[in-house]
Amino acid sequence: MERTAAHGAFARDFAGTAATVELPGFSGVCAEITFATTHYEDRLYRDLQVPFPRSLATARPQRRAEFLAGRYLAGQLLYRLGSMQRRIGIGSHGQPVWPIGFSGSITHTEDRAICAVAGASTMLGIDFEVFHPRHGCEELLAAIASKEEADLLASVFAGRAQGTITLFSAKESLFKALFPLVGDYFEFTDAALVDINPARGELRLEILRDLSPAVPRGKIFKLAFRHHAGGTLTWLAEENTGSPPANKSTGTWGPGVSDTRDS
Ligand SMILES: CC(C)(COP(=O)(O)OP(=O)(O)OC[C@H]1O[C@@H](n2cnc3c(N)ncnc32)[C@H](O)[C@@H]1OP(=O)(O)O)[C@@H](O)C(=O)NCCC(=O)NCCS
């Protein structure tokens, strides 16, 4: 669709220019944009050439805005990597369904979207969390960590909050990266922190039960973390050496697409 000057200006009020986010050791591309929900309108979907999904028909503007920002950014990264297809479907569990040949992951807060995209052989999960001091972290920590994990965090982080948010984000990144291989939800208690090195910004999570043939109990995944834009950014980017069943309809692994329809 041709973009008029007015449309372009309006889109610029909504979203800034994509800025590269360096992820050491990552062979794909990662970038972020900030966006302003106060400047969101539904017509931006058309302007930015992102199909409006029916699943957002009753969603609030904040949700519509963050979804748009994430997909708009993801489309730019796919283009940068040479993809002819820039539209990303929505799977039956809410997961993004990437064009054949690509994998990726999206995270957003109320005003920032971050996306990483790589070739399909890369397992990829990225998560960004901003800690709000008004939210107590004791309850969250108890829900996502055992006493051993909490003790390990306490041994390396001076403050409870930083350790809690790092582990929470890391487990969300793990979930996103493994979802194509697992095909279902799994719990925060299905993976345990077994090692953390703040100086290197690395931690290891061990899988505590068989999640799928490709993700058996005892498997250990290395994730990275660092402070970023006033929050905590975590990611898992690893070459997938397993051979999960291919989903022929989508060209991706795991469950198929439930909602890729335009409005
Ligand atoms: C899906 C989930 C991980 C999203 O994390 P979040 O912090 O709430 O939100 P984020 O902004 O970081 O990420 C949202 C994006 O994740 C992606 N996502 C959603 N479901 C996903 C899935 N099943 N697999 C991979 N990515 C998924 C989507 O791109 C979504 O954005 P979009 O819908 O606008 O495209 C989280 O809501 C969830 O369900 N967690 C429970 C499962 C879990 O984490 N278990 C821990 C196991 S150790």
The ligand as a Tripos MOL2 file, in Angstrom:
@<TRIPOS>MOLECULE
LIG
   48    50     1     0     0
SMALL
NO_CHARGES

@<TRIPOS>ATOM
      1 C1          3.9740  -16.3480   26.5210 C.3       1 LIG1
      2 C2          4.7700  -15.6330   27.5920 C.3       1 LIG1
      3 C3          6.1250  -16.3050   27.7690 C.3       1 LIG1
      4 C4          4.9670  -14.1640   27.1310 C.3       1 LIG1
      5 O1          5.8190  -13.4600   28.0090 O.3       1 LIG1
      6 P1          5.4150  -12.0340   28.6190 P.3       1 LIG1
      7 O2          6.5340  -11.5730   29.5020 O.co2     1 LIG1
      8 O3          4.0470  -12.1250   29.2020 O.co2     1 LIG1
      9 O4          5.2830  -11.0580   27.3910 O.3       1 LIG1
     10 P2          6.3970  -10.5800   26.3680 P.3       1 LIG1
     11 O5          6.0250   -9.2130   25.9430 O.co2     1 LIG1
     12 O6          7.7740  -10.7720   26.8700 O.co2     1 LIG1
     13 O7          6.2050  -11.5890   25.1420 O.3       1 LIG1
     14 C5          5.0080  -11.5680   24.4200 C.3       1 LIG1
     15 C6          5.2950  -12.2230   23.0960 C.3       1 LIG1
     16 O8          5.6890  -13.5770   23.3100 O.3       1 LIG1
     17 C7          5.3940  -14.2950   22.1220 C.3       1 LIG1
     18 N1          4.7290  -15.5260   22.5080 N.ar      1 LIG1
     19 C8          3.4750  -15.6990   22.9830 C.ar      1 LIG1
     20 N2          3.2360  -17.0020   23.1910 N.ar      1 LIG1
     21 C9          4.3570  -17.6550   22.8460 C.ar      1 LIG1
     22 C10         4.7150  -19.0250   22.8280 C.ar      1 LIG1
     23 N3          3.8580  -19.9850   23.2030 N.pl3     1 LIG1
     24 N4          5.9570  -19.3680   22.3850 N.ar      1 LIG1
     25 C11         6.8310  -18.4080   21.9800 C.ar      1 LIG1
     26 N5          6.5430  -17.0810   21.9780 N.ar      1 LIG1
     27 C12         5.3100  -16.7310   22.4090 C.ar      1 LIG1
     28 C13         4.4920  -13.4130   21.2660 C.3       1 LIG1
     29 O9          5.2510  -12.8990   20.2030 O.3       1 LIG1
     30 C14         4.0850  -12.3240   22.2220 C.3       1 LIG1
     31 O10         3.8970  -11.0730   21.6200 O.3       1 LIG1
     32 P3          2.7270  -10.8270   20.5510 P.3       1 LIG1
     33 O11         1.5620  -11.6810   20.9500 O.co2     1 LIG1
     34 O12         2.4440   -9.3650   20.6650 O.co2     1 LIG1
     35 O13         3.3260  -11.2160   19.2490 O.co2     1 LIG1
     36 C15         4.0390  -15.6220   28.9670 C.3       1 LIG1
     37 O14         2.8820  -14.8290   28.8840 O.3       1 LIG1
     38 C16         3.6190  -17.0000   29.4340 C.2       1 LIG1
     39 O15         2.5790  -17.5280   29.0520 O.2       1 LIG1
     40 N6          4.3880  -17.6140   30.3310 N.am      1 LIG1
     41 C17         4.0030  -18.8670   30.9550 C.3       1 LIG1
     42 C18         4.8450  -19.9880   30.4800 C.3       1 LIG1
     43 C19         6.2420  -19.8560   30.9990 C.2       1 LIG1
     44 O16         6.8750  -18.8500   30.8510 O.2       1 LIG1
     45 N7          6.7500  -20.9010   31.6310 N.am      1 LIG1
     46 C20         8.1000  -20.8860   32.1660 C.3       1 LIG1
     47 C21         8.7830  -22.1740   31.8160 C.3       1 LIG1
     48 S1         10.3830  -22.2900   32.5620 S.3       1 LIG1
@<TRIPOS>BOND
     1     1     2 1
     2     2     3 1
     3     2     4 1
     4     2    36 1
     5     4     5 1
     6     5     6 1
     7     6     7 2
     8     6     8 1
     9     6     9 1
    10     9    10 1
    11    10    11 2
    12    10    12 1
    13    10    13 1
    14    13    14 1
    15    14    15 1
    16    15    16 1
    17    15    30 1
    18    16    17 1
    19    17    18 1
    20    17    28 1
    21    18    19 ar
    22    18    27 ar
    23    19    20 ar
    24    20    21 ar
    25    21    22 ar
    26    21    27 ar
    27    22    23 1
    28    22    24 ar
    29    24    25 ar
    30    25    26 ar
    31    26    27 ar
    32    28    29 1
    33    28    30 1
    34    30    31 1
    35    31    32 1
    36    32    33 2
    37    32    34 1
    38    32    35 1
    39    36    37 1
    40    36    38 1
    41    38    39 2
    42    38    40 1
    43    40    41 1
    44    41    42 1
    45    42    43 1
    46    43    44 2
    47    43    45 1
    48    45    46 1
    49    46    47 1
    50    47    48 1
@<TRIPOS>SUBSTRUCTURE
     1 LIG1         1 GROUP 0 **** ****
